[in-house]
Amino acid sequence: MELKPKSQSRKGRKSTKIKSIRWQEARDIATRINHLIKAANLTWINQKNISCYRSTNANTNARARIWGLGRIWQLALNKEPHYIIEVISEKFDRLPQAEKDRTLLHELAHIPKNFSGAVLPHTRRGKGSFYNKLSNMIKAYEMK
């Protein structure tokens, strides 16, 4: 029986080393989020319960993501609802400022009015349409 070197997979290809994701606190993003919340009058968002991080080496097509602390975690950890906004450095940092603001408003639009820790999906129809909500937030921000 012949043993294959560890660096090769079954089909004879060399395995590729996967870089691990790195997260850093992003105070510049937190400052911008606070500005957007005030400028767009997003009164239901509790600014002190939003953390912002910048990631590198993330394997995603997204510019940014939002993470919510769900109800079961809140109960288990005895914590209030929290959200994390993660910007993907390779995609987000090279955008013009106006596009960065639209991206951050998009992530804020995922936060429900009851600030429960849940994350709203991209609904497309009806009165509660995610994109209608986002459009209204962008208009409110651009008017100021």
Secondary structure, DSSP 8 states (H G I E B T S, - for coil): -----TTB-TTS-B-------EEEE-HHHHHHHHHHHHHTT-TT--GGGEEEEEEES---S-SEEEEE--HHHHHHHT----EEEEEEHHHHTTS-HHHHHHHHHHHHTTS-TT--S-------SSTT-HHHHHHHHHHHHHH-
